Amino acid sequence: MPCITEIHDLSMPELQPYAGLTQAQLRSRQRPEQGLLIAESVNVILAALEAGYEPVSLLMERRKLPSLPQALLERCAGIPLYVGGRELLAGLTGYELTRGVLCALRRRPLPGMRAVCEGARRIAVLESMTDTTNMGAVFRSAAALGMDAVLLTPDCCDPLSRRAARVSMGGVFRVPWTYITPEDGAWPAGGIACLHEMGFALAALALRENALPVDSPALKREVKLAVVLGTEGSGLREETIAQCDYAVIIPMSHGVDSLNVAAAGAVAFWELGRMKNRE
C-alpha cells in the first residue's frame, strides 16, 4: 500500500514534479536516469510500471482513493501517495485531474537506434512531429497495429510528455522507441543511410503523382520496411522524400486530399504492419 499523505501546503518540495518543473526540467536527454515523467490515468501508469519504470510518487483526489485498483496499490507499495480536494489539486497542477491519478516515474536511458531496430521488420519513423496529441495517437496505433519500433528525429516532441503518454493509452511504454542521434547520422541523409544499412526500405507517406497506393504489392514484398511520417500540415521534407525508396499514398475519395497524420499512420500501420505475417 502506498504511504498516504494529505496535502496542506502546495509549496511542499515533494510536489514540485507536478507543478514547479517545466517539461524541459522533467526531461533530460543527456542524463535520462535523472529525469522524471508524469503518467496520467490508471491504465497509463500500469503500462509504465509493467515496462519497468520506477514510481516516485502518486497524486490524486482524496475522494477517489477507494477506486484505485489493487494492482496499482501493490506495484506502488511504500511510495508516497499525495491526496487532496479537487480545487486544491487543480491549483497545484493547473488543470483538473479528470483521469483521477498522476504518477511521477523515473525516466530510463534510451536505447540506441540499432538496438531498437534489431529483429524489427516494420518500424515507424516520425519526422519533426511536435504536436503531443498526434504523437500520442501515432504511438497508440503503432503499438496496436503491428509496428515493431518507432524512431524519432531529434526535433520531435517528447513521447513521454504527460499528454502524449495519456493519448497513447500507454502505447509509448509498449513499443520500443528512441531518437535518431548524430551518432546514427544526421537526419535525413545519415539516418536514412543507417536504416538502409540495416536492410530497411523506406516508404514516405507523401502526396506525389508517382506514389504507390498503400496496399501495393511492391511494399508487400519488402522484408523490412520503415514507414516515414511527417508533421501535421507541412508533411515530410522534400529531401527526406527524395531519399526514401517509395512515396506512398492512401487513396482518397470525395475530393479529400489527405488525412490527419495520426489517422494516416493508423491506416498505413494496419495495412503494412500485417504484411510481415503474410509469408
C-alpha positions in Angstrom: 0.0 0.0 0.0 1.4 3.5 -0.8 2.0 5.9 2.1 -0.9 8.3 2.0 -0.1 12.0 2.8 -2.7 14.7 3.0 -1.7 17.9 1.2 -1.9 21.0 3.2 0.9 23.1 1.7 1.3 23.4 -2.0 4.9 24.5 -1.6 6.0 21.1 -0.4 9.1 20.2 -2.4 7.9 16.7 -2.9 5.1 18.1 -5.1 7.4 20.0 -7.4 7.3 17.5 -10.2 3.5 18.0 -10.5 3.7 21.8 -10.7 7.0 23.6 -10.4 9.0 21.7 -13.0 8.7 22.5 -16.7 8.7 19.7 -19.3 12.3 20.6 -20.2 13.3 20.2 -16.5 11.4 16.9 -16.1 13.2 15.6 -19.1 17.0 15.4 -19.6 18.3 13.9 -22.8 21.8 14.0 -21.6 21.1 12.1 -18.3 17.6 10.5 -18.7 18.0 8.5 -15.4 17.9 11.8 -13.5 14.7 12.9 -15.3 11.1 12.3 -14.5 7.9 11.7 -16.4 4.3 12.2 -15.3 1.9 9.4 -16.2 -1.9 10.2 -16.1 -4.6 7.6 -15.5 -4.5 4.1 -14.0 -4.1 2.3 -17.4 -1.1 4.5 -18.5 0.6 4.2 -15.1 0.2 0.4 -15.1 1.7 0.3 -18.6 4.7 2.3 -17.4 5.1 0.1 -14.4 4.9 -3.1 -16.5 7.6 -1.6 -18.8 9.9 -1.3 -15.8 9.7 2.4 -15.0 10.3 3.2 -11.3 7.5 5.1 -9.5 8.5 8.0 -7.3 5.1 9.3 -6.0 1.4 9.4 -6.8 -1.1 12.3 -6.7 -4.8 12.1 -6.7 -8.1 13.3 -5.3 -8.9 12.1 -1.8 -12.4 11.0 -2.8 -11.1 8.7 -5.5 -8.9 6.6 -3.2 -11.4 3.7 -2.9 -11.4 3.3 -6.7 -7.6 2.6 -7.0 -7.2 -1.0 -8.3 -5.3 -3.5 -6.3 -2.8 -4.0 -9.0 -1.7 -0.3 -8.8 -1.6 -0.4 -5.0 0.6 -3.4 -5.0 3.0 -2.1 -7.6 3.4 1.2 -5.8 3.7 -0.2 -2.2 5.7 2.1 0.0 5.9 5.2 -2.2 4.2 8.5 -1.2 0.6 9.0 -2.3 -0.4 12.7 -2.0 -4.1 13.4 -1.7 -6.3 16.5 -1.6 -9.5 18.0 -2.8 -10.2 18.7 -6.4 -9.8 22.5 -6.2 -6.6 22.2 -4.2 -5.1 19.8 -6.8 -6.2 22.0 -9.7 -4.4 24.9 -8.0 -1.3 22.7 -7.9 -1.3 21.3 -11.4 -3.2 23.9 -13.3 -5.8 21.5 -14.5 -8.5 19.2 -13.1 -7.4 15.6 -12.7 -10.1 14.2 -14.9 -8.3 10.9 -15.2 -8.1 10.5 -11.4 -4.5 10.0 -10.7 -1.0 11.1 -11.6 2.3 9.3 -11.1 5.8 10.6 -11.2 8.2 8.0 -12.5 11.9 8.0 -13.2 12.9 8.1 -16.8 15.2 5.4 -18.3 18.2 5.7 -20.6 17.1 5.5 -24.2 18.4 2.6 -26.3 20.4 3.2 -29.4 18.8 3.2 -32.8 20.3 -0.1 -33.9 19.3 -1.8 -30.6 15.7 -0.7 -31.1 15.6 -1.9 -34.7 17.3 -5.3 -34.0 14.9 -8.0 -35.1 12.3 -5.5 -36.3 10.6 -5.9 -39.7 8.1 -3.0 -39.6 9.0 0.3 -38.0 7.7 3.9 -38.0 9.9 6.9 -38.4 8.5 10.2 -37.3 10.0 13.4 -38.7 9.6 16.8 -36.9 6.4 15.8 -35.1 5.8 18.5 -32.5 2.2 18.1 -31.6 1.8 15.9 -28.4 -1.7 14.8 -29.3 -0.6 13.5 -32.7 2.5 11.9 -31.2 0.4 10.0 -28.6 -2.2 8.9 -31.3 0.6 7.6 -33.6 2.2 5.7 -30.7 -1.2 4.2 -29.8 -1.7 3.0 -33.4 1.9 1.8 -33.7 1.6 -0.4 -30.6 -1.7 -1.8 -31.7 -1.2 -2.3 -35.4 2.0 -4.2 -35.9 4.9 -1.7 -35.7 7.9 -3.3 -34.0 9.6 0.0 -33.2 9.4 3.8 -33.6 12.2 6.2 -34.4 12.0 9.9 -33.9 14.1 12.7 -35.5 15.7 15.0 -32.9 13.2 17.8 -33.4 10.2 15.7 -32.4 8.3 16.4 -29.2 8.7 14.1 -26.2 6.6 10.9 -26.4 6.8 10.7 -22.6 5.2 14.1 -22.0 2.0 13.8 -19.9 -0.4 14.5 -22.8 1.4 12.3 -25.4 1.6 9.4 -23.0 -2.1 9.8 -22.0 -3.3 10.0 -25.6 -1.2 6.9 -26.5 -3.1 5.0 -23.7 0.2 3.6 -22.6 1.4 2.8 -26.2 4.7 4.8 -25.5 5.5 2.1 -23.0 4.6 -0.8 -25.1 6.6 -0.3 -28.3 10.4 0.2 -28.4 11.4 3.7 -29.5 14.3 6.1 -29.5 15.6 9.3 -31.1 17.9 9.2 -34.1 21.1 10.8 -32.8 24.0 12.5 -34.6 26.0 9.3 -33.8 23.5 7.4 -36.1 24.0 10.0 -38.8 22.3 13.4 -39.3 18.8 13.2 -40.5 17.8 12.7 -43.2 20.8 11.6 -45.1 22.7 9.9 -42.3 19.7 8.4 -40.6 18.3 7.0 -43.9 21.7 5.6 -44.8 21.8 3.8 -41.4 18.4 2.3 -42.0 19.4 1.2 -45.5 22.5 -0.4 -43.9 20.2 -2.4 -41.6 18.2 -3.6 -44.5 15.2 -1.4 -44.4 13.4 0.1 -47.4 11.8 3.4 -46.6 8.2 4.3 -47.5 7.4 8.0 -47.2 3.8 8.9 -46.8 3.6 11.8 -49.3 1.3 13.3 -51.9 3.2 12.6 -55.1 2.0 11.8 -58.6 4.2 8.7 -58.8 3.3 7.5 -55.3 2.2 3.9 -54.8 -1.0 3.1 -53.0 -0.5 1.8 -49.5 -1.7 -1.7 -50.5 0.8 -2.0 -53.3 2.4 -5.5 -53.9 5.8 -3.8 -54.1 5.5 -2.8 -50.5 4.3 -6.3 -49.6 7.5 -7.8 -51.0 9.7 -5.8 -48.7 11.0 -7.9 -45.8 11.9 -4.9 -43.7 10.1 -1.6 -44.2 10.2 1.8 -42.4 7.0 3.9 -42.7 8.1 7.6 -42.6 5.6 10.2 -41.4 6.0 14.0 -41.2 4.5 16.7 -39.2 0.9 17.8 -39.5 0.4 20.4 -42.2 3.7 20.6 -44.0 4.4 16.9 -44.0 7.8 15.4 -44.8 10.7 17.5 -46.1 11.4 17.3 -49.8 14.9 16.0 -49.1 13.5 13.2 -47.0 11.0 12.1 -49.6 13.7 12.2 -52.3 16.0 9.8 -50.3 13.2 7.3 -49.4 12.7 4.2 -51.6 9.0 4.8 -52.1 6.4 7.6 -51.9 3.1 6.1 -50.6 -0.4 7.5 -50.6 -3.7 6.4 -49.1 -6.3 6.6 -51.9 -8.9 9.2 -51.1 -12.5 9.9 -52.2 -15.0 12.8 -52.2 -12.2 15.3 -53.1 -10.3 14.8 -49.8 -6.6 15.0 -50.5 -5.2 13.6 -47.2 -5.8 12.5 -43.6 -4.6 13.9 -40.3 -1.1 12.4 -39.8 -2.3 10.3 -36.9 -5.2 8.8 -38.9 -2.9 8.3 -41.9 -0.4 6.5 -39.7 -3.1 4.2 -38.4 -4.2 3.2 -41.9 -0.6 2.6 -43.0 0.3 0.6 -39.9 -2.8 -1.6 -40.3 -2.0 -2.3 -44.0 1.8 -2.5 -43.8 2.1 -4.0 -40.4 0.1 -7.0 -41.4 2.4 -7.7 -44.3 5.1 -9.1 -42.1 2.8 -12.0 -41.3 1.8 -12.9 -44.9 4.7 -15.0 -45.9 
